[in-house]
Amino acid sequence: MMVKRDWHWQAAAYLISQNLFVFGSSTVFYAILWHIALVTSSGAWMTYVSLATTLPTILISLFAGVWADRYNRKWLIIGAAGAVTVVTLFFAFLYTVQVHELGLLLAIAVVRALGTGIETPAANALLPQLVPHAAITRMNGLNQVVMSVMLLLSPLLSGWILADLGIIWIFIVDALSALLAVMFLWSLQVATPVHEDGEQKGSQIIGGLRYVRTNQILLPFMILTACAFILIAPSSQLSTLYVNRTFGSEVWHLTFNEWAWTLGASITGLWIAWRKQFANKITMIAIGMAVSGLCFAEMGLSQPFLLYLTFMFLSGVAYPLITALQTIYLQETVDQNMMGRVFSLWQILSTGIYPIAMLGYGPLADKIPIGIIFIVTGVLLIGVAGSFKIVVSKR
């Protein structure tokens, strides 16, 4: 539903607020991930980090989708962001003044994952309320570009702060970015979604699942998305450990690992914004999956760090073809009153599925070379890409 304020201002405020959240959150994420990876060099601990950063998102996402379809999405995001920031600062204070327990860093990751689980479905469902239908693709492309810039800066900032200032300053930067984000979000004029007052939350969750199950396109779309992200999980969750074991434990190695991927993603984001419309999103999503699989398989081979970074960059180029175009596809096709619930399920089956996958990949990474995991999952992802193209396109 459109509101009276000019949609260009609404869209700008939305993009700024969401990417300030991304900047703060990614800075904290890299700091926690790198600190634990450098201290432990353990696949098991990488599994713990993956569980802490994503499992809470899964647990709360279905409820969050109902909330996003029931309550004002702006205030839902603001409330979650404010609570997460306060609790993060509390745990960070405990970590710095007491014994430096890694468990406290995992607690911070859990709290932030809960916040992400609430914010993401609401934010994805909010954008179609703010901009015309014809502008959705362009806004998602611009959002990908700005997000990529934030993700380029955040690992550099994390690396510098970890090396020179100490981890507590990471959390201070996060709090300041959250405050600015809330200020921009506060200015939005957003209507509360229409819902049936007598409908219970449990039945709303079931209704969202039934909506997907009975939709001939959404059901295979979601199933194959889950398969793809199970295979993407090793490259996403184990690349830090792989670089640490294979190329060295210097912070700059970890920084360039993230930087190469994010630079590639930003280029594709610009292209999506420039294109504005895509006639066949399903084909482009399948291409993104196939290119990602090819890159992951190559990254697992023995090679110089520069060549590894090249394919990490190319995997970054391919990734927005999957996530951004899936987001656009759902925003353009799903009923507005089901948007939050569908996006909560999509979040669970995409990035939220990582901890389940890491229950297998993490221990496996302590028994066999991570490069072999990359090669096998990359080849299988190419197969899923073909299935996605054939099955979903026929519906």
Residue pairs with C-beta under 8 A, 6 or more apart in sequence:
1 129
1 191
1 336
2 129
2 130
2 132
3 10
3 129
3 130
3 189
3 190
3 191
4 189
5 189
7 130
7 131
7 132
7 135
10 130
10 131
10 188
10 189
11 127
11 130
11 131
11 135
11 139
13 184
13 185
13 187
13 188
14 126
14 127
14 130
14 184
14 185
14 188
15 139
15 142
15 143
15 146
16 146
16 181
16 184
17 181
17 182
17 184
17 185
18 123
18 143
18 147
18 181
19 143
19 146
19 147
19 149
19 150
20 150
20 177
20 178
20 180
20 181
20 184
21 81
21 119
21 177
21 178
21 181
22 147
22 150
22 151
22 154
23 150
23 153
23 154
23 177
24 173
24 174
24 175
24 176
24 177
24 178
24 181
25 112
25 116
25 174
26 150
26 151
26 154
26 155
27 154
27 157
27 158
27 161
27 170
27 173
27 174
27 177
28 88
28 108
28 112
28 170
28 171
28 174
29 53
29 109
29 112
30 154
30 155
30 158
30 159
30 254
30 258
31 158
31 161
31 162
31 167
31 170
32 49
32 105
32 106
32 108
32 109
33 49
33 240
34 158
34 159
34 162
34 240
34 251
34 254
35 105
35 162
35 167
36 45
36 46
36 48
36 49
36 102
36 105
37 45
37 46
37 240
37 241
37 244
37 254
38 244
38 249
38 251
39 102
40 102
41 241
41 244
41 245
41 249
42 366
43 238
43 241
43 362
43 363
43 364
43 365
43 366
43 370
44 362
44 363
44 366
45 102
46 237
46 238
46 240
46 241
46 358
46 362
46 365
47 355
47 358
47 359
47 361
47 362
47 363
48 106
49 106
49 109
49 237
50 233
50 237
50 354
50 355
50 358
50 362
51 355
51 358
51 359
52 106
52 107
52 109
52 110
52 113
53 109
53 112
53 113
53 355
54 113
54 351
54 352
54 353
54 354
54 355
55 113
55 355
56 110
56 111
56 113
56 114
56 117
57 113
57 114
57 116
57 117
57 120
57 347
57 348
57 351
57 352
58 117
58 348
58 352
58 353
58 355
58 356
59 117
60 114
60 117
60 118
61 117
61 120
61 121
61 344
61 345
61 347
61 348
61 352
62 205
62 208
62 341
62 344
62 345
62 348
63 201
63 205
64 117
64 118
64 120
64 121
64 122
64 340
64 344
65 121
65 205
65 208
65 340
65 341
65 342
65 343
65 344
65 345
66 201
66 204
66 205
66 208
66 340
66 341
66 344
67 76
67 118
67 122
67 340
68 76
68 121
68 122
68 125
68 193
68 339
68 340
68 341
68 343
68 344
69 125
69 193
69 195
69 204
69 208
69 337
69 338
69 339
69 340
69 341
70 193
70 195
70 201
70 204
71 192
71 193
72 190
72 191
72 192
73 122
73 123
73 125
73 126
73 129
73 190
73 193
73 340
74 126
74 185
74 186
74 188
74 190
76 118
76 119
76 122
77 118
77 119
77 122
77 123
77 126
77 185
78 182
78 185
78 186
80 115
80 118
80 119
80 122
81 115
81 119
81 178
81 181
81 182
81 185
82 178
82 182
83 115
84 111
84 112
84 114
84 115
84 178
85 174
85 175
85 178
85 179
87 111
88 108
88 111
88 112
88 171
88 174
88 175
89 171
89 175
91 104
91 107
91 108
91 111
92 108
92 167
92 168
92 171
94 104
95 101
95 104
95 105
95 108
95 167
95 168
96 166
96 167
96 168
108 171
117 344
117 347
117 352
120 343
120 344
120 347
121 340
121 341
121 343
121 344
121 347
122 340
124 327
124 330
124 331
124 339
124 343
125 339
125 340
125 343
126 190
127 136
127 139
127 140
127 143
127 331
128 136
128 331
128 336
128 339
129 190
129 191
129 336
130 188
130 190
131 139
133 332
136 328
136 331
136 332
137 272
137 275
137 276
137 277
137 278
137 328
138 273
138 276
140 272
140 273
140 324
140 327
140 328
140 331
141 269
141 270
141 271
141 272
141 273
141 274
141 275
141 276
141 324
142 269
142 273
143 269
143 324
144 265
144 266
144 268
144 269
144 272
144 273
144 320
144 324
145 266
145 269
145 270
145 273
147 265
147 269
148 262
148 263
148 265
148 266
148 269
149 266
151 258
151 262
151 265
151 266
152 259
152 262
152 263
152 266
155 254
155 255
155 258
155 259
155 262
156 255
156 259
157 173
158 170
158 255
159 251
159 252
159 254
159 255
161 167
161 169
161 170
161 173
162 170
162 251
163 251
193 336
193 337
193 340
194 337
195 204
195 337
199 207
204 341
205 341
207 338
207 341
208 338
208 341
208 342
208 344
208 345
209 345
211 218
211 335
211 338
211 341
211 342
212 218
212 219
212 222
212 342
212 345
213 219
216 395
217 333
217 392
217 395
218 334
218 342
220 391
220 392
220 395
221 392
222 345
222 346
222 349
224 384
224 387
224 388
224 391
224 392
225 326
225 346
225 349
225 350
226 349
226 350
226 353
227 384
227 387
228 289
228 322
228 381
228 384
228 385
228 388
229 349
229 350
229 351
229 353
229 354
229 357
230 353
230 356
230 357
231 293
231 296
231 377
231 378
231 380
231 381
231 384
232 292
232 296
232 377
232 381
233 353
233 354
233 357
233 358
233 361
233 377
234 296
234 357
234 361
234 365
234 370
234 373
234 374
234 377
235 292
235 296
235 299
235 315
235 374
235 377
235 378
236 354
237 354
237 357
237 358
237 361
237 362
238 361
238 362
238 365
238 370
238 373
238 374
239 257
239 299
239 312
240 254
240 257
241 365
241 370
242 370
242 371
242 374
243 253
243 254
243 257
243 308
244 253
244 254
245 370
246 308
246 370
246 371
247 253
247 305
247 308
253 305
256 309
257 309
257 312
260 309
260 310
260 312
260 313
260 316
261 312
261 313
261 315
261 316
261 319
262 316
263 313
263 316
264 312
264 313
264 314
264 315
264 316
264 317
264 318
264 319
265 316
265 317
265 319
265 320
267 317
268 316
268 317
268 318
268 319
268 320
268 321
268 324
269 320
269 324
272 278
272 320
272 324
272 325
278 284
278 325
278 328
280 393
281 325
281 326
281 328
281 329
282 329
282 388
282 389
282 392
282 393
283 389
283 393
284 321
284 325
285 321
285 322
285 325
285 326
285 329
285 388
286 385
286 386
286 388
286 389
287 318
287 321
287 385
288 318
288 319
288 320
288 321
288 322
288 325
288 385
289 318
289 322
289 381
289 382
289 384
289 385
289 388
290 381
290 382
290 385
290 386
291 314
291 315
291 317
291 318
291 321
292 315
292 318
292 319
292 322
292 378
292 381
293 377
293 378
293 379
293 380
293 381
293 382
293 383
293 384
293 385
294 378
294 382
295 311
295 312
295 314
295 315
295 318
295 378
296 315
296 374
296 375
296 377
296 378
296 381
297 374
297 375
297 378
297 379
297 382
298 311
298 378
299 308
299 311
299 312
299 315
299 371
299 374
299 378
300 370
300 371
300 372
300 373
300 374
300 375
300 378
301 371
301 375
302 371
323 350
326 346
326 350
330 339
330 342
330 343
330 346
331 339
334 342
361 373
364 373
365 373
